[in-house]
Amino acid sequence: MTFGFAPSAAASASDSLAAAATTDAGRQPTRMLEPSEWWAAEIPLLRSPREVVSGLHARHRPTPATAIVAVLDPEERVRASASFTRRASAVDGWVFRNALLAQLRRVIPHDLRRRTPVRTAVLLYCRDGDGRWTQEDGAWMWGLRDACTLHGLRCGAYITLTREGWQVLGEGRGGRRPSAGSPPEDLTGTAHAPGAGTAAGDPRQLRTGGAASEMVRRVAAR
């Protein structure tokens, strides 16, 4: 006689989604935004994109296939951020949306009760290749826009980080440093151990916007 457990409904649903993702991996992604659609959305410009990129790079030290979602206040200070590694095989904005929304829910309360969003979410994605737009970027754009809507945030910049440097897609702004292969910059003038956290109120707060930013929390979902 053999004893066992019947698969749960949740497990079956998870297996079905995984199978669907595998089946669709080679297909044309449908939930994505073309560059023209992204530009037409009038995404708010970053006042100092290099400082934002340098701060997030120093904080999270991303490698290819790492996404960093950060929430900025009206003064462009980072109030929360999270990094995670892309694991989905399919290029699908819906999958990316769910991953981003899960991280946002972990690090900061939603703003759905506000009539007008006051905080902005930006996405930095470290990947192989150059800074030119790809379909994968289009899927991340779709995911970021939808995740912001569901969390009560303004949709902000989408930034790629490659070995050539960083690029704010849709704005034409970019730079060679930091890059996917460069060491993190010391933005505080104070050396500290790799991976050390920076909490709110810590005098070693990182600069990632127009003023000294508060990197409140870091979540790395590996």
N, C-alpha and C positions, 0 to 999 in steps of 0.2 A: 504494500500500500504506500502511496506517495502523498505527502502533505505539501501544501504550498499556499500561496496567497494569490487571489485574483487581482489583476492590475486595477488600480483605482481609476476613476474617471479623469482625475487631474493628470495622472501619468499617461493615460491614453491620449489625452488632448495634447500633452507635451510631445509625445512621440509623433503625433500627427503633424504638429507644427514643424518639428525637426525634419520629418520626411518631406513636407512641402517645401521647406527652405532648401533642402538638397536638390529636389526636383527642379526648383526655380532658379538654381544658382547660375545656370547658363543662359537664362532668358533675359530679355530686355526689361530693366526695372521700370515700373510704372509709377511708383510713388516717389517722385523726384522732382526737383525744380531745375529748369533750364536757367542759364545765366540771365537771360532777358527777363524771366519771371522774378528772379531774385532782385534784380535792379529795380524792377517796377514796384516792388514791395516797399521801397523807400526805407530800407534798413538804416537805423541811426548810425552816424559815423562816430568812430572813436576819436577822442581829442588827441590821445597820445597812444597809438596802437603799439609802438615799439615797447613802451613801458609795460603795457598790459601783457604782451607776449613774453618779454623778458622775465617778468615777475612770475607768470604761470610756469614758464620753463624752469626757472630756478626752484620753484616750489615742488613741482611734480616730476621733473626730469623725465619727460616722455621718450619712449622709443617707438619705432614704427608700429602702427596699428593701435596706438594709444590715443584716446579721446579725453579732452579736459573740458568740462562744462563749468563755467563760472558765472556767478550772479553779481552784477555791479549795481551800486546805488547811484542816485542822480549825480553825485560828485565823482563818479567813475572809480570808486573804491570797491575792491573785491570783498564782498560780504560772506561768500561761501564758494567753495569749489570742490570738484570731485574728479578723479581720474579713473579710467577703467580701460581694459583692453577689449578691442572688438573681437568677438568670438563667432559671430554669425557668418555662415558661408555665403549667404545670399546678399546681394546689394539691394536692400529694400528699406525705403524710408520709414515704413511702419515698424519694422524691427528696430531701427535706430531710434525712432521716437520713443518706443517703450523703454529702451536702455537709458536714454537721457532722462526721461520722466522719472524712472526709478531712482536715479542718482539725485535729482533735484529734490524729490520727496524725502530723501535721507538727510540732506544737509540744510534745508531751509524751508520754513512754512510757506504755503501758497499765498498768493495775493488775490484770490478769486473774489473776495468781498469788495475789492476796490473797483470803482467805476472805470478808472483809468490806471493802467500799470505805471508804477513809479520805478521799478527795478528792471534791469535788462539782463538777459542771459546771452553770453557769448560762447562760442565753441571753437576750441583749438584742436585740430586733428593732425597728428604726426603720422606721416605715411611715406612710402617709397615713391619714386618718380620725381617729376618736377612740379612746379607750382601751377601749371595749367589746369583748368577745370576738367574734371572727369565725371563720369556717371556716378561714381561713388560719392563724389563731392555733392552732386545734385541730390542724392538720397539723404545725405547728412543735413543738407539745407532743409529739405522737406521735414525731416525728423525734428530739427531744432525749432522750426516755425510752429509745428503742431504741438510739441512739448511745451513751448512757451505759452501757447493759447490755453492748454489744459492746466497750467500751473499759475496763470494770472500774471505772466511776465511779458515784457516787450521782447520781441525777437531782435537780437543784436548781431554782431559781426560773426562771420564764419571765416576762420583763419586756418590755412594749411601750413604745416611745418615739415620741410623736406631737407635733404642734405644741401640743397642750394640756398636755403634760408627760409624766411616766412613770407606769406602773402595773404593780404586781406582780399578775398575774392569779391569782386564787384566794386572795389574802390580804387584799384590800381596802385595801392601802397604796399610796400614790402621792404625787406632788407636781408642782408646776408647773415647777420647774427641777431639772435641765436639761430642755430640750425639743428637739424635732427642729430648731427654728430658732434656738436660743440659742447664743451663743458658749461655748466650753469654759471652765470655771472654772479659775483658777490655784489648785491644791490644795497647792502647795509653797511659795508665797510668792516663787518665783524665776521670772522671766520667761525663756522660752526660745523658740526659733524654732518656727513651726508645723511639725508633722510630725516634730520631733526625737524620737528614740527615747530610752527610759530603760532602761538595762541593769541587770542585777543588780549590787548594790554601789554604784550611782550614788547620791550623796547627795540627788539630786532625785527620789527614788522617790515615786511617787504614792500617796496615801491612798485605798484602795478598800475597806477593811474596818475591823475593830475596831482595827487597828494599821496602821503604815505598811506598805503592800503592795509586793511586789516584782513589777513588771511585767517578767517575764523576756524575753518575746518577743512580737513582733507580726507577724502574717502577714496581708497584705491580698491576697486573690485577686481580681483584677479581670478 
